[in-house]
Structure formats: C-alpha cells, structure tokens
Amino acid sequence: MFRLGSGSLQLVVSSAFAEQQRGFATLKDISMRLKSIKNIQKITKSMRMVAAAKFSKAERDLKGARAYGVGAKTFFDNIDSEGEAENAKAEHKQRQLIVLVTSDRGLCGGVHSAIAKEAKLMLANADKDRDIRIVCIGDKSRNALQRIYAKKILITGNNIGRAPPSFGDASIAAKAILESGFDFEEGVIIFNKFKTVVSYETSKMAIMPLETLKQKQNLLTYDSVDDDVLQSYSEYSLAQLIYYAMKESAASEQASRMTAMEGASKNA
C-alpha cells in the first residue's frame, strides 16, 4: 500500500511540474518575441520619419494656402453682419450641406474620428424636417457615416492623403457640389485646423451659396458687382475654402501620425 501511495503521489508531483514548465516561456520564445518587437519598432520608426517629412511639406504648403481661405472667409464675414446672421437663424433654413474633410489613411490618432463625431452630433441635433446632405472628402468620413446616414451622403471622394492635396482636387470637389443638383441654402465645412505639432482643433467654416449671397445687404457696399461676377466669385470661393480646409487637415493628419508612430515605437 505504501508503494501504491508513493506511486500516486509521484504522478501528481510530475503532473504539477509539467504544468509549471508549460507556464514559462523558453529562451527561444523570448528571443522570437524580442525580435518581433524590434521589427515593429523599425517599422514604426520608419513610418514616423516618413510622416515627419510629409508634415514638413504640409506645414510649408499650409502657409500659402491660408491666404486662400482667410481671404474668402474675410469677404463672407464682412457681408454677413451679426444682425443678418441672427435673422438667418430665425428663418430656419431647410436645405443644408455638410462637407467633411478627411483622407483615406489611418494610423493618425483621432483626427478622422473627431470630424465624424462632430458631423454625427450635428445630424442628431438637427430638426427632422431639414434636408441635410453630406459630402465626404476621404474614405474615413464615408466609412464612419455610411452605416447610419448612407441616404444623406450626396458625394464621396477618395484617393485623398497619398499625395498632398492640390487646388485641382478642391476644384473637382467644388464642381461636383455645384453640379449635384442639391440647391442648399446654407453650408458648413468641418475640418481639423492645425495649431501645433501635438494639437489641432476640429473647426467649422460656413459656405454661402449664390442665392444666399445675393440677399446680403452689406453686398451693396461693393461697387460694380453684377450677377455674373458674383456667380464666378461664389464658385471660385467654394474651391478656395475647400482647398484651405484640405491643407489644414493634411497638416493636422501628418502631425498626428508622426506623434502616434513615436508613441508606438516607445510602447512596442
């Protein structure tokens, strides 16, 4: 009986020892894990260097692009007085256009999700009788909204983010909006405004269609502005504002990607 007891005790101890061995990683496992971490760090460091180079170019381009956006925005601010703005709110415009400026690429923190979140908030708080249409510049905004708001998406544009945005890209987007057949009464562009390398601000910028522009009393302060000139400037200014928003968002995206890849390298 003693030998049986000893034998069974020996089996239990052997089983426990085997389980203990399986709980610890071998030197080979540790070596493979370290090698994997180093490979990940190499990738994230390379991505950070690429993002840093793209950010430097985006920041330089932004300085020139701001003249486009600030100039157009100043004109609209001058003709849209506070009193008229309050009256416009009271009139309760029925048709609204929302332009979302993102890109097709990820791995850049919460840059794109911040724009989608702002758009969802506007749509959730809007009156049910309002006709709202969305223009998605970049796949990230479309992917975030298409499940719930697919019927409201008017135009989508992709291949954004691989190359720096150009005025030609903005002109294509503006032309698509003007030829879409949706006669909006008011519009807004949602984009990320670059502040510093580690910060950005999700901002809104109003866009004004031609018919709304004609109704502004302060427009009379400008001499010799006939309908043809006003229409040409209205169309051109839409491309101006979209171009400015795309450049601001591009700089914010590259800065955020650079920061994200630096954090990923440290945490690998």
N, C-alpha and C positions, 0 to 999 in steps of 0.2 A: 504493500500500500504506500509505503514511503516513496518507493521508486516511481509509482504512478503519479503521486502528488508532485514529486520533484519534476517529473517529465512535463506535467501540465503547466507548472509554474514556469518552466524553462520556455515553453511555447509562447506563453503570454508575454514574457520579457522580450523574446525575439521579435514578436509582432509589434510591440511598442517601439522597439529600437528601429524597426523598418519604417514605421510611420514617421519617426523623428527624422530619419535620414531623408525621406521624401519632402519634408518641410523646409530643408535648407537648400539653397542654390549651390551648384557645383562651381568650381573655378571657371569651367568652360562657359556656363550660363552667365556668370558675372562678366567675363571677357566679352561675350557677344553683346550683352546689354550695354557695356561701356562703349563698344564700337558703334552700336546703333545710335547712342546719344551723341557721340562725336560727329557722326554723319548728319544727324539732324541739325546740330549746331553749325556745321559747314553750310548746309542749305539755307538756314535762316539768316546767317551772316551774309551770305551771297545775296539773298533777297533784300536784306537791309541796304547793302551797298547799291544795288540797282535802284531801290526806292529813293535813296539819298540823291543819286544822280538825277533821277526824274524829278524829284522835288526841287532841286536847284534850278532846273529849266522851267518848271511850272511857276516857281516864285518870280523868276525874271519875266516870264510871259505875262504874269498877272499885273505887273506894274503898268505895262502898256494897255492891257485890256480894261483896267479900271477907268481909263479915260472914256471908253465907250459907254460903260454902264453908268458912271457918275454923271456924264453929260446928258444922257437921255433921261435919267432919273430926276435931275435938277429941272429939266424942262417941264416934266409932268408935275413935279411938286409945285412949281411956280404957277401953273394954270389951275391947279386943284387946290383952292383955298379951303380953310377949315370949315367955313360955313357950307360950302358946296359938298364937302365930304360928309358932313352931318346929314344934309338933305339926301345924299345918295344912299346912306344907310337907312334913312326913313322910307325911301322909295321901295326898298326890298326888291333888289334885282333878282330876276328869276333864273337867268342863264349865267352860269359861272364856269370858268375854265381854270383848272389847276395844272400847272406844269411842274413836274418833278424832275430834278436834275441829279442823276446818279451815274453809275457806269456798269459795266458787265463784270467787273472783277471784285473779288473779295479779299480776305486776309488783311483788312484795314480797320479793325475795331468796329465801333458802332456808327461809322459815318453814314452808311446807307440806311440802316435801321432807324436812325434819328429822323431822316426825311420821311420814311414810310410811316413812322409813328405820328408825325405832325399831320400828314395827309389823312390818316385814319381818324385823328381827333377832329379835324375839320369836317369830314364826311359824317361822323357820328353826331356832331352837334348841329348839322345843317337841317333846315326845315324840310319836311318830306315833299313839299310841293316844288322844291327847287330842282332845276335841271342842271346837274353838275356833270361835267366831262373831264377826264383826266388824260394828260399827255405824259407818257413815261419815256424819258430820255435815259436809256440804260436798262439792262435786263433786271438789275437788282430791285428797282422800284416796281417793275411789272410783276416779278415773282412774288413780291410781298403783298400785292393788292389783288392779283387776278382771282384768287380763290373766293373772296367775298365780294369784290367790286368789279368783276370782269365786265359786266354790262355797261359800266361807266367809263371804261377805258376807250378813248377815242383814237389815239395814235400811240404807237410804240416805236422806239428806235434802239437799235443795238450797235455792236461794234464800237462801243464807247469805252475808252480807257486804255486801249492798247497803244494808241498814238495820242499826242497832245491834241486837245480839241481846237478846231480852227473856226474862223469866221464862216468858211464854206459850210461846215457842219451846222452851225447855228442858222445859216440862211436856209438850208434844206429843212430844218425843223420849223422855222418860221413860215416857209412856203407851204408846208404840209398843213399847218394850223389854219392859214388863211384860205386854203383850198378845200378844207374839210367839210365845209357847208354848215358848220356849227357857228351861228351868229351869237357869240357870247356878249353879255352886257358888262361884265367885269371879269378880271382875271388876276391870277397871282402865280408867281414863280417861287417855288420852295427849293432852296439850295443851302449848301454849307459855306458860310463865309469864313475865310481863313483869317486867323488872328495871330497865333504864334505857332511854333513847331509842335507844341504839345496841346494846342487848344484851337477849337473852331466854334462857330456859332450857327445853329440852324436858323436861317433867316427867311423872311418873305419879302417879295418885291412885287408891287402892283403893276399890272399891264393894262393899258387902256385902248379899247377898240376905237375905230374911226368915228362911229356914230356917237359914242360917249364923249369923245374928244371935241366934236363939233358943238356940243351942248354947254361947254365950259365958258362962262362969262369972261374969265381972265384971258381967253384966247384973243379977245378984241384988242388987247394991248400990243399985239404983234401986227405990224403993218404988212399989207400986200400978201396975205396968206389966203390963197384961193383953195378950192376943194382939191384940185389936182396935186398941189404942193403938199397939202395936209395929208392926203392919202399916201403919197410917196413917203413922207416922213413917218407916218404911222406904221407902215410896213417895214421900213428900214429900222425904226427904233425897236420893233419887236425882235428883230435879229440881233440888234445891239445888246439888248437886255439878256437874251438867251446866251449870247456869247460870253458876256460878263459873268453870268451865273455859272456857266460851264467852266470857265477859268478859275473862279473862286473854289468851286467844288473839286476841281482837279488838284489844286494846291493842297486843299484840306485832306483829300484822299491820300496823296503821296506822303504827306507829313504823318498822317495817322498810320499808314502802312509801315513807314520807317520806324516809328515808335513801337508798333506791335511786334515787328520782327526782332527788334532789340530786346524786348521783354521775353520773347520766345527763346532767344539764344541764351539768356540768363537763366531761364526756368527749365531748360531742357534737362 
